[in-house]
């Protein structure tokens, strides 16, 4: 398992604002086995466990914050320069 990389405070604020508003967001992230996932969901909560931060979606998915690439149109600065080749078709 790779080490946790703390996320940018500004990006955390974006996640927190969306969690507070309980609105649907488009979430793009990598799983622990490096699958790239795109889903639409409500951010239920943000938590910290053993020094790692997580986002829990209303769907039940739990995502480590340093694996989140993008929320709606806002990129995690860790993935600055990331090229999005996904299709919404």
N, CA and C atoms as a LAMMPS dump frame, in Angstrom:
ITEM: TIMESTEP
0
ITEM: NUMBER OF ATOMS
267
ITEM: BOX BOUNDS ff ff ff
-5.0000000000000000e+02 5.0000000000000000e+02
-5.0000000000000000e+02 5.0000000000000000e+02
-5.0000000000000000e+02 5.0000000000000000e+02
ITEM: ATOMS id mol type element x y z
1 1 1 N 0.836 -1.173 0
2 1 2 C 0 0 0
3 1 3 C 0.89 1.249 0
4 2 1 N 0.571 2.198 -0.858
5 2 2 C 1.395 3.397 -0.947
6 2 3 C 1.089 4.365 0.184
7 3 1 N 2.091 5.163 0.537
8 3 2 C 1.951 6.126 1.626
9 3 3 C 0.943 7.214 1.277
10 4 1 N 0.298 7.726 2.312
11 4 2 C -0.672 8.796 2.135
12 4 3 C 0.055 10.104 1.859
13 5 1 N -0.443 10.862 0.881
14 5 2 C 0.105 12.163 0.526
15 5 3 C -0.941 13.215 0.892
16 6 1 N -0.693 14.058 1.903
17 6 2 C -1.703 15.046 2.317
18 6 3 C -2.122 15.94 1.149
19 7 1 N -3.41 16.272 1.096
20 7 2 C -3.902 17.069 -0.016
21 7 3 C -3.806 18.561 0.29
22 8 1 N -3.88 19.343 -0.757
23 8 2 C -3.853 20.798 -0.682
24 8 3 C -5.044 21.31 0.13
25 9 1 N -4.809 22.294 0.993
26 9 2 C -5.877 22.848 1.853
27 9 3 C -7.005 23.458 1.031
28 10 1 N -6.676 24.115 -0.073
29 10 2 C -7.703 24.711 -0.923
30 10 3 C -8.604 23.651 -1.538
31 11 1 N -8.023 22.52 -1.94
32 11 2 C -8.82 21.432 -2.511
33 11 3 C -9.692 20.799 -1.43
34 12 1 N -9.148 20.682 -0.208
35 12 2 C -9.944 20.16 0.911
36 12 3 C -11.155 21.055 1.147
37 13 1 N -10.957 22.367 1.064
38 13 2 C -12.062 23.311 1.251
39 13 3 C -13.162 23.094 0.216
40 14 1 N -12.773 22.779 -1.016
41 14 2 C -13.754 22.493 -2.077
42 14 3 C -14.559 21.24 -1.718
43 15 1 N -13.866 20.203 -1.259
44 15 2 C -14.546 18.965 -0.856
45 15 3 C -15.504 19.226 0.298
46 16 1 N -15.032 19.983 1.277
47 16 2 C -15.843 20.283 2.456
48 16 3 C -17.087 21.096 2.091
49 17 1 N -16.922 22.065 1.2
50 17 2 C -18.069 22.88 0.763
51 17 3 C -19.111 22.013 0.061
52 18 1 N -18.667 21.106 -0.796
53 18 2 C -19.601 20.22 -1.49
54 18 3 C -20.274 19.248 -0.532
55 19 1 N -19.551 18.796 0.483
56 19 2 C -20.145 17.907 1.49
57 19 3 C -21.213 18.655 2.29
58 20 1 N -20.938 19.907 2.617
59 20 2 C -21.893 20.717 3.376
60 20 3 C -23.163 20.976 2.577
61 21 1 N -23.004 21.243 1.277
62 21 2 C -24.146 21.544 0.414
63 21 3 C -24.965 20.304 0.049
64 22 1 N -24.371 19.115 0.229
65 22 2 C -25.043 17.844 -0.087
66 22 3 C -25.55 17.819 -1.537
67 23 1 N -24.735 18.356 -2.461
68 23 2 C -25.139 18.34 -3.866
69 23 3 C -24.397 17.225 -4.606
70 24 1 N -24.983 16.771 -5.692
71 24 2 C -24.33 15.765 -6.52
72 24 3 C -23.119 16.375 -7.203
73 25 1 N -22.02 15.65 -7.168
74 25 2 C -20.803 16.076 -7.848
75 25 3 C -20.263 14.922 -8.681
76 26 1 N -19.521 15.268 -9.702
77 26 2 C -18.831 14.264 -10.508
78 26 3 C -17.469 14.052 -9.858
79 27 1 N -17.202 12.827 -9.431
80 27 2 C -15.965 12.49 -8.736
81 27 3 C -15.145 11.566 -9.621
82 28 1 N -13.885 11.934 -9.842
83 28 2 C -12.959 11.063 -10.567
84 28 3 C -11.814 10.731 -9.615
85 29 1 N -11.493 9.431 -9.507
86 29 2 C -10.479 9.008 -8.541
87 29 3 C -9.867 7.67 -8.964
88 30 1 N -8.756 7.349 -8.304
89 30 2 C -8.102 6.055 -8.49
90 30 3 C -8.387 5.174 -7.28
91 31 1 N -8.681 3.902 -7.526
92 31 2 C -8.861 2.945 -6.439
93 31 3 C -7.49 2.505 -5.941
94 32 1 N -7.474 1.701 -4.88
95 32 2 C -6.205 1.205 -4.347
96 32 3 C -5.494 0.253 -5.301
97 33 1 N -6.203 -0.244 -6.332
98 33 2 C -5.554 -1.083 -7.355
99 33 3 C -5.401 -0.312 -8.673
100 34 1 N -5.44 1.018 -8.58
101 34 2 C -5.175 1.946 -9.686
102 34 3 C -6.203 1.899 -10.815
103 35 1 N -7.436 1.53 -10.5
104 35 2 C -8.521 1.66 -11.479
105 35 3 C -8.957 3.123 -11.47
106 36 1 N -9.23 3.675 -12.641
107 36 2 C -9.726 5.047 -12.718
108 36 3 C -11.242 4.988 -12.755
109 37 1 N -11.888 5.631 -11.778
110 37 2 C -13.339 5.576 -11.634
111 37 3 C -13.922 6.979 -11.77
112 38 1 N -15.043 7.071 -12.468
113 38 2 C -15.83 8.302 -12.534
114 38 3 C -17.228 7.955 -12.044
115 39 1 N -17.719 8.734 -11.082
116 39 2 C -19.057 8.502 -10.545
117 39 3 C -19.696 9.835 -10.199
118 40 1 N -20.998 9.848 -10.128
119 40 2 C -21.746 11.014 -9.669
120 40 3 C -22.395 10.641 -8.347
121 41 1 N -22.131 11.442 -7.324
122 41 2 C -22.651 11.108 -6
123 41 3 C -22.629 12.329 -5.097
124 42 1 N -23.227 12.17 -3.926
125 42 2 C -23.202 13.19 -2.879
126 42 3 C -22.078 12.818 -1.911
127 43 1 N -21.27 13.815 -1.531
128 43 2 C -20.242 13.583 -0.52
129 43 3 C -20.933 13.577 0.844
130 44 1 N -20.895 12.431 1.497
131 44 2 C -21.575 12.272 2.789
132 44 3 C -20.748 12.863 3.928
133 45 1 N -19.444 12.561 3.934
134 45 2 C -18.595 13.065 5.013
135 45 3 C -17.125 12.987 4.631
136 46 1 N -16.321 13.74 5.377
137 46 2 C -14.863 13.693 5.277
138 46 3 C -14.356 13.247 6.638
139 47 1 N -13.485 12.244 6.661
140 47 2 C -13.001 11.697 7.926
141 47 3 C -11.493 11.491 7.885
142 48 1 N -10.923 11.287 9.051
143 48 2 C -9.494 10.972 9.172
144 48 3 C -9.363 9.689 9.982
145 49 1 N -8.571 8.759 9.452
146 49 2 C -8.308 7.491 10.131
147 49 3 C -6.833 7.173 10.027
148 50 1 N -6.185 6.967 11.159
149 50 2 C -4.757 6.621 11.198
150 50 3 C -3.91 7.566 10.344
151 51 1 N -4.215 8.857 10.402
152 51 2 C -3.436 9.856 9.687
153 51 3 C -3.756 9.999 8.209
154 52 1 N -4.745 9.263 7.728
155 52 2 C -5.161 9.351 6.325
156 52 3 C -6.561 9.952 6.259
157 53 1 N -6.791 10.816 5.259
158 53 2 C -8.087 11.462 5.103
159 53 3 C -8.908 10.742 4.038
160 54 1 N -10.207 10.621 4.297
161 54 2 C -11.109 9.915 3.401
162 54 3 C -12.361 10.726 3.12
163 55 1 N -12.967 10.444 1.987
164 55 2 C -14.26 11.003 1.623
165 55 3 C -15.212 9.823 1.502
166 56 1 N -16.334 9.907 2.207
167 56 2 C -17.348 8.865 2.076
168 56 3 C -18.492 9.426 1.244
169 57 1 N -18.861 8.678 0.207
170 57 2 C -19.965 9.079 -0.647
171 57 3 C -21.261 8.48 -0.131
172 58 1 N -22.372 9.084 -0.504
173 58 2 C -23.682 8.579 -0.088
174 58 3 C -23.922 7.165 -0.625
175 59 1 N -23.189 6.767 -1.656
176 59 2 C -23.305 5.428 -2.225
177 59 3 C -22.611 4.372 -1.371
178 60 1 N -21.829 4.842 -0.357
179 60 2 C -21.098 3.917 0.502
180 60 3 C -19.631 3.799 0.153
181 61 1 N -19.225 4.332 -0.98
182 61 2 C -17.812 4.276 -1.37
183 61 3 C -16.982 5.157 -0.432
184 62 1 N -15.805 4.674 -0.085
185 62 2 C -14.882 5.407 0.766
186 62 3 C -13.592 5.592 -0.026
187 63 1 N -13.216 6.859 -0.252
188 63 2 C -12.102 7.182 -1.136
189 63 3 C -11.042 7.952 -0.362
190 64 1 N -9.809 7.491 -0.448
191 64 2 C -8.709 8.213 0.182
192 64 3 C -8.501 9.516 -0.595
193 65 1 N -8.41 10.641 0.105
194 65 2 C -8.413 11.943 -0.549
195 65 3 C -7.248 12.167 -1.505
196 66 1 N -6.093 11.56 -1.259
197 66 2 C -4.979 11.771 -2.185
198 66 3 C -5.146 10.986 -3.485
199 67 1 N -6.216 10.212 -3.585
200 67 2 C -6.514 9.492 -4.837
201 67 3 C -7.601 10.175 -5.651
202 68 1 N -8.179 11.249 -5.113
203 68 2 C -9.197 12.01 -5.84
204 68 3 C -8.488 12.885 -6.865
205 69 1 N -8.842 12.711 -8.133
206 69 2 C -8.237 13.479 -9.223
207 69 3 C -9.003 14.777 -9.431
208 70 1 N -10.338 14.675 -9.4
209 70 2 C -11.151 15.818 -9.806
210 70 3 C -12.54 15.74 -9.17
211 71 1 N -13.051 16.883 -8.754
212 71 2 C -14.436 17.026 -8.299
213 71 3 C -15.069 18.045 -9.225
214 72 1 N -16.111 17.635 -9.946
215 72 2 C -16.695 18.474 -10.993
216 72 3 C -15.564 18.96 -11.899
217 73 1 N -15.304 20.244 -11.972
218 73 2 C -14.242 20.751 -12.85
219 73 3 C -13 21.196 -12.079
220 74 1 N -12.931 20.857 -10.796
221 74 2 C -11.81 21.274 -9.944
222 74 3 C -10.837 20.118 -9.75
223 75 1 N -9.598 20.307 -10.221
224 75 2 C -8.566 19.285 -10.092
225 75 3 C -7.865 19.364 -8.743
226 76 1 N -7.507 18.21 -8.209
227 76 2 C -6.62 18.116 -7.065
228 76 3 C -5.247 18.59 -7.56
229 77 1 N -4.607 19.57 -6.887
230 77 2 C -3.303 20.05 -7.353
231 77 3 C -2.254 18.948 -7.512
232 78 1 N -2.402 17.84 -6.804
233 78 2 C -1.484 16.706 -6.964
234 78 3 C -1.494 16.201 -8.407
235 79 1 N -2.624 16.353 -9.074
236 79 2 C -2.776 15.873 -10.452
237 79 3 C -2.719 17.027 -11.449
238 80 1 N -2.012 18.097 -11.086
239 80 2 C -1.855 19.239 -11.972
240 80 3 C -1.243 18.772 -13.298
241 81 1 N -1.842 19.159 -14.393
242 81 2 C -1.364 18.738 -15.707
243 81 3 C -1.956 17.419 -16.172
244 82 1 N -2.83 16.829 -15.357
245 82 2 C -3.491 15.564 -15.706
246 82 3 C -4.353 15.764 -16.947
247 83 1 N -4.255 14.861 -17.881
248 83 2 C -5.046 14.934 -19.105
249 83 3 C -6.259 14.028 -18.963
250 84 1 N -7.441 14.6 -19.053
251 84 2 C -8.689 13.844 -18.912
252 84 3 C -9.135 13.356 -20.273
253 85 1 N -9.027 12.05 -20.493
254 85 2 C -9.421 11.466 -21.763
255 85 3 C -10.751 10.71 -21.656
256 86 1 N -11.48 10.94 -20.563
257 86 2 C -12.761 10.257 -20.401
258 86 3 C -13.804 10.9 -21.292
259 87 1 N -14.866 10.171 -21.522
260 87 2 C -15.936 10.634 -22.385
261 87 3 C -17.252 10.538 -21.619
262 88 1 N -18.06 11.582 -21.7
263 88 2 C -19.372 11.552 -21.033
264 88 3 C -20.451 11.048 -21.978
265 89 1 N -20.072 10.263 -22.985
266 89 2 C -21.051 9.786 -23.948
267 89 3 C -21.802 8.579 -23.427
